[in-house]
Amino acid sequence: MNGLSKDSATLFEVDVEAAGQRVDNFLIRLAKGAPKSHIYRILRSGEVRVNKGRIGPDYRLRAGDVVRIPPIRLSEKPSRPAAPAREFAIVHEDEALIVIDKPAGVAVHGGSGVDFGVIEQIRRARPQAKFLELAHRLDRETSGLLIVAKKRAALTRLHDMFRDGTIAKRYLALVKGRWLNPKQHVRLPLHKYLTEDGERRVSVSPEGKDAHSIVRLVARWENFSLVEVELKTGRTHQIRVHLSHLGFPLAGDDKYGDFTLNKTLQKAGLKRMFLHATHLALAHPLSGAPLVLSAPLPPELAAFLEQLDLHETRTGAWPRPDTA
């Protein structure tokens, strides 16, 4: 239930959970089924009022604000099939957030040809929850730690922390080739673009935004290396593009990888991209207490490393002790 009327204006009083949210995002979520173009039209025309005054789409709501929303006729049919309820493996949960271990192959949200993702499934599984929002993103093909905020204040603080780089994020990746340096800083700017087919891609380009990855060698085989990548920035496809650009494409990467090698790996049992978000360290967004979380490699990735041990000579300790 969105509580909107199709025949008369609706008044909403903003509560603490909605405080701090942009009014355009507030309306888009409230008026599910209404085109975004219509939402921005009624904002531009002044039909949406806050405390009886006109506001722009970037106005941030405050607790106690009264929002007047004009009649909106919503689509009778949902734009996407209803998401099935699903609970994911929980690494940590408290009053402010949930941290799950996301499996590979599941998008974090619906859109771009995907009917639903993690956030829609969690909301369906927890209908009593007043607030559930993604604090960040993981690629569909990437597994591992994903934060979902349960309070608006926690979400706002988490967004600030991700933007400021105060959340330590580490990933495990298997790459083609023999990575030699124990520790290497990779600073290569990344530029987003669309292919002729309309697919999103990223490339290293001086026109791009600054991107910084720290790569540490974990183990090395004759033809592969397991590396731990610490992200100092959070650009789209950052790990995949940085490593591929350096000549070390991720095993199983269908966008930036070695496609001939990927076919061989699929026959050998690796049917997904080898990238896993394994470590998060942050101050709790509300209490400030230190929060250190980890997720081990999923069984299919651990099993593939065991196969490598059987067929190739390995050097380096695995599992590798965590380092600061």
TORDREN-781452 format. One record per residue (C-alpha): x, y, z. Coordinates in steps of 0.5 Angstrom, whole numbers, padded with zeros to 4 digits, always signed. Each point is the difference from the previous one (the first is absolute). Layout:
// TORDREN-781452
XYZ/...
//
This chain:
// TORDREN-781452
+0000+0000+0000/+0003+0007-0002/-0006+0004+0003/+0000+0004-0006/-0007+0003-0003/-0002+0000-0007/-0006+0005+0001/+0003+0005+0005/+0006+0003+0003/+0004-0004+0005/+0003+0003+0006/+0006-0004+0004/+0004+0002+0006/+0007-0002+0000/+0002-0005+0005/+0008-0001+0003/+0001-0005-0005/-0002+0004-0006/+0004+0006+0002/+0006+0002-0004/-0002-0004-0006/-0001+0005-0007/-0007+0001-0001/+0000-0003-0007/+0003-0007+0002/-0005+0001+0006/-0006+0000-0006/+0003-0005-0004/+0000-0005+0005/-0007+0002+0003/-0003+0000-0007/+0002-0006-0003/-0003-0001-0007/+0000+0007-0002/+0006+0002-0005/+0005+0004+0003/-0001+0005-0006/-0007+0001+0004/+0003+0001+0006/+0005+0005-0002/-0005+0004-0004/-0005+0001+0006/+0007+0002+0004/+0001+0005-0005/-0007+0003-0001/+0000+0001+0008/-0006-0005+0001/+0004-0003+0005/+0001+0004+0006/+0003+0000+0007/-0002+0004+0006/-0005+0003-0006/+0006+0003-0003/+0003-0002-0007/+0007-0004+0000/+0005-0003-0005/+0001-0007-0001/+0007+0000+0004/-0004+0002+0006/+0002-0004+0006/-0006-0002+0005/+0000+0002+0007/-0004-0004+0006/-0007+0004+0000/+0000+0002-0007/-0007+0000-0003/+0000-0002-0007/-0006+0001-0005/+0000-0005-0006/-0005+0001-0005/-0004-0005-0003/+0004-0006-0003/-0003-0005-0005/+0005-0006+0001/+0000-0006-0005/-0005-0005+0002/+0005-0006-0002/+0007+0000+0004/+0006+0002-0005/+0003-0007+0002/-0002-0007+0003/+0000+0000+0008/+0007-0002+0003/+0000-0006+0004/+0001+0000+0007/+0007-0002+0002/+0005+0001+0005/+0007-0001-0001/+0006-0002+0004/+0001+0005+0006/+0007+0002+0002/-0002+0006+0005/-0007+0003+0002/-0002+0005+0005/-0005+0006+0001/+0003+0004-0006/+0003-0005-0005/+0000-0007-0003/+0006-0003-0003/-0001-0006-0005/+0005-0004-0004/-0003+0001-0007/+0000-0006-0004/+0003+0001-0007/-0005+0000-0006/-0005+0005+0004/-0001+0007-0001/+0000+0005+0005/-0006+0003-0002/-0005+0000-0006/+0001+0004-0007/+0004-0001-0006/-0004-0006-0002/+0000-0003+0007/-0007-0001+0003/+0002+0000+0007/+0007+0000+0004/+0002-0001+0007/-0003+0006+0003/-0007-0002-0003/+0000-0007+0003/+0002+0002+0007/-0006+0006+0000/-0004-0006-0002/+0002-0005+0005/+0000+0006+0006/-0007+0003-0001/+0000+0003+0007/+0007+0004-0002/-0002+0008+0000/+0007+0001-0004/+0005-0004-0004/+0005+0003-0005/+0006-0002-0003/+0006+0004+0003/+0005-0002-0006/+0000-0005-0006/+0003-0006-0002/+0000-0003-0008/-0005-0005-0001/+0006-0005-0001/+0004+0002+0006/-0002-0004+0007/+0002+0002+0007/-0002+0006+0005/-0006+0005-0002/-0002+0005+0005/-0008+0001+0001/-0002+0006+0004/-0006-0001+0005/+0000+0008+0002/+0000+0006-0004/+0005+0003+0005/+0005-0006-0001/-0001+0000-0008/+0002+0007+0000/+0006-0001+0004/+0002-0006-0004/+0000+0004-0006/+0004+0005+0003/+0005-0005+0002/+0001-0003-0007/+0001+0006-0003/+0005+0002+0005/+0004-0006-0001/-0001-0002+0008/-0003-0007-0002/+0006-0005-0001/-0003-0005-0006/+0005-0006-0002/-0002-0005-0005/+0003-0007-0003/+0001+0000-0007/+0004-0006-0004/+0003+0003-0006/+0004-0003-0006/+0007+0001+0000/+0006+0000+0005/-0001+0006+0005/+0007+0002+0002/-0001+0006+0005/-0002-0002+0007/-0003+0007+0001/-0002+0005-0006/-0004+0006+0000/-0004+0001-0007/-0002+0007-0001/-0003+0000-0007/-0006+0005-0002/-0006-0004-0002/-0005+0003-0005/-0007-0003-0001/-0004-0001-0007/-0005-0003-0004/+0001-0005-0005/-0004+0000-0007/-0004-0005+0003/-0002+0004+0006/+0004-0004+0005/+0004+0004+0006/+0008-0001-0001/+0006+0003+0004/+0007+0002-0003/+0006+0003+0002/+0000+0007-0002/+0004+0007+0002/-0008+0002-0001/-0002-0004+0005/-0001+0001+0008/+0006-0002+0005/+0000-0007+0002/+0005-0003+0005/+0001-0008+0001/+0005-0003+0005/+0001-0007-0003/+0004-0005+0005/+0002-0007-0002/-0003-0006+0004/+0002-0006-0004/+0003-0002-0007/+0000-0006-0005/+0003-0001-0006/-0005+0004-0004/-0005+0003+0005/+0001+0005+0006/-0005+0001+0006/+0000+0007+0002/-0003+0004+0005/-0002+0007-0002/-0002+0006+0005/-0004+0005-0003/+0002+0007+0001/-0005+0003-0004/-0007-0003-0003/+0000+0000-0007/-0005-0004-0005/+0004-0007-0002/+0006+0003+0004/+0004-0006+0001/-0002-0004-0006/+0002+0006-0004/+0007+0002+0003/+0002-0007+0000/-0002-0002-0007/+0004+0007-0002/+0006-0003+0003/+0000-0006-0003/-0003-0005+0005/-0008-0001-0002/-0004-0003+0006/-0002-0007-0001/-0007-0001-0003/-0001+0008-0001/-0005+0000-0006/+0001+0007-0002/+0008+0002+0001/+0003-0007+0001/+0003-0005-0005/-0006-0003-0004/+0004-0006-0002/+0003-0002+0007/-0007+0001+0003/-0003-0006-0005/+0006-0004+0003/-0002+0002+0007/-0007-0002-0001/+0001-0007-0002/+0005+0000+0006/-0006+0002+0005/+0001+0007+0001/-0007+0003-0003/+0001+0007+0003/+0004+0006+0001/+0005-0001+0005/-0001+0006+0004/-0002+0000+0008/-0001+0006+0004/+0003-0004+0006/+0002+0006+0006/-0004+0006+0002/+0003+0004+0006/-0004+0007+0002/-0002+0004+0006/-0007-0002+0002/-0005+0006-0004/-0004+0001+0007/+0005-0002+0006/+0007+0001-0003/+0002-0007+0002/+0005-0003-0004/-0003-0006-0005/+0004-0005-0003/-0003-0005-0005/+0002-0005-0004/-0003-0005-0005/+0004-0007-0002/+0000-0002-0007/-0006-0003-0003/+0001-0008-0001/+0000+0001-0007/+0006+0004+0000/+0004-0003+0006/-0001-0007-0004/+0003+0003-0007/+0006+0002+0004/+0001-0007+0003/-0001-0002-0008/+0006+0005-0001/+0004-0003+0005/-0001-0007-0003/+0002+0002-0007/+0005+0006+0001/+0006+0001+0005/-0002+0006+0005/+0004+0005+0004/-0002+0004+0006/-0004-0001+0006/-0007-0001-0001/-0005+0001+0004/+0004+0007+0001/+0000+0003+0007/-0004+0007-0001/+0005+0006+0001/-0002+0007+0001/
//
